[in-house]
Amino acid sequence: MGQLAVTGGTPVRTQGYSRWPIWDEREVEAVTATVRSGRWGGYPEPGPRAAAFASAFAEFHGAKHGICMANGTITLIIALRAAGIQLGDEVIVPAYTFAATALAPMEAGAIPVIVDVDPENYCIDPRAVEAAITPRTRAIMPVHLGSQVADMDAIMDIARRHNLVVIEDCAHAHGARWRDVGVGAVGHLGSFSMQSSKLLTSGEGGIVLTNDDHLAQLCHSLIDCGRPKDPEGKEYTFGANYRLGELQAAILGVGFSRLAEQTATREANAAYLDEALSEIDGVRVLRRDPRITRRACYEYIFAIDPQAFAGAAHEQVCEALSAEGIPVWQGYPAMHNYDLFRPGMSRHPIAQLYADRFDFSKLQLPEATRAAESEAVWLNQRVLLGDRAGVDQAVEAIRKVQRHAHELTA
Ligand SMILES: Cc1ncc(COP(=O)(O)O)c(C=O)c1O
């Protein structure tokens, strides 16, 4: 029996952290009122509750339009289709993200070109983006990950110079701001997921933001079976039904009323955690970019040096921290090793059509690989949503695991 909870010792924290999602009677009342209204579905699109939520959420991010959709994968696909992505086009995506970011271009008929991330913030590396551009490149999809925002100045500059569309994947960044502009409103289109674990949730759901009237019209049309949304009612698209239901929109409306305050709480605790972690040898805090003027923390990522943890794999460190009562995990695999993505990929029509352009074995992605395989630790937002004592215990647990790391490798 050791000192660490994972080897039989006493955990640092036993009472858990905040539950998620947070809800109260207001959600129950909003859903009840929606049921009583008899207006449950998203047709005619948009439903009144979806429209009200979409405009409030868009305004919060400084975007002109918000279009609610069924989930945060469809939002990416629809954004790509609205942007005019065609068969065989290339879309540049980061190697360190959820599978949906790379699947979406394929579903839109395009080829995801997977590039490495910046080790300072684990978001897409603009230098890698620039190096990956070919005459077939049409779009860049940065993902704001790990309580960070990708370098949107550099990405927008590249996009302007090469005439590319930028679609921000903001599934982990509701409410974040880059130079005082909300994420999703910096690029041409922004995509958010409202799946159960996300910072704002209705169980399933998503929204696209844009400042462009025509792109917004196309998004509305593409999710509403292709019905025209232009003022003359002439512009049909080849769409299907990806509308959000009104019961979910009702839940989003209430959850949204808590978002600003929850974001502020997490941001303050994240700043405190930055300071505390930067005092631990062998723990690296990711870049604190002053251009991020509001930080949204879905997963707070920090990096460990395995040597400072007796050579333990970060997976073992994460298991040990979990056993101490701290909700962490080792995060996504690098895209070229992604089980969720890879086995079915060879059966995807786009991968079959362009088999020669889908050889992931040739990819050199050292930074994403290092993050995914040996150094990144993802701490869940629930730790940051509570009080300081809870954050202190997370830090205490990291110190404890480091102190007794030899128990993990013995
Ligand atoms: C980065 C990223 N993009 C897109 C998605 C897809 O969102 P959804 O699960 O709502 O389809 C997710 C979901 O976890 C995600 O993490």
The ligand as an SDF file (V2000), in Angstrom:
LIG
                    3D

 16 16  0  0  0  0  0  0  0  0999 V2000
  -13.5420   20.1910  -30.9070 C   0  0  0  0  0  0  0  0  0  0  0  0
  -14.8900   19.6060  -31.1640 C   0  0  0  0  0  0  0  0  0  0  0  0
  -15.5010   19.8770  -32.3310 N   0  0  0  0  0  0  0  0  0  0  0  0
  -16.7190   19.3790  -32.6250 C   0  0  0  0  0  0  0  0  0  0  0  0
  -17.3920   18.5760  -31.7420 C   0  0  0  0  0  0  0  0  0  0  0  0
  -18.7090   17.9660  -32.1390 C   0  0  0  0  0  0  0  0  0  0  0  0
  -19.7510   18.3830  -31.3570 O   0  0  0  0  0  0  0  0  0  0  0  0
  -21.0470   17.4480  -31.1650 P   0  0  0  0  0  0  0  0  0  0  0  0
  -20.6920   16.3770  -30.1920 O   0  0  0  0  0  0  0  0  0  0  0  0
  -22.0830   18.3930  -30.6200 O   0  0  0  0  0  0  0  0  0  0  0  0
  -21.4160   16.9230  -32.4950 O   0  0  0  0  0  0  0  0  0  0  0  0
  -16.8060   18.2870  -30.5050 C   0  0  0  0  0  0  0  0  0  0  0  0
  -17.5270   17.4330  -29.5200 C   0  0  0  0  0  0  0  0  0  0  0  0
  -16.9960   17.0180  -28.5170 O   0  0  0  0  0  0  0  0  0  0  0  0
  -15.5310   18.8050  -30.2130 C   0  0  0  0  0  0  0  0  0  0  0  0
  -14.9120   18.5200  -29.0590 O   0  0  0  0  0  0  0  0  0  0  0  0
  1  2  1  0
  2  3  1  0
  2 15  2  0
  3  4  2  0
  4  5  1  0
  5  6  1  0
  5 12  2  0
  6  7  1  0
  7  8  1  0
  8  9  2  0
  8 10  1  0
  8 11  1  0
 12 13  1  0
 12 15  1  0
 13 14  2  0
 15 16  1  0
M  END
$$$$
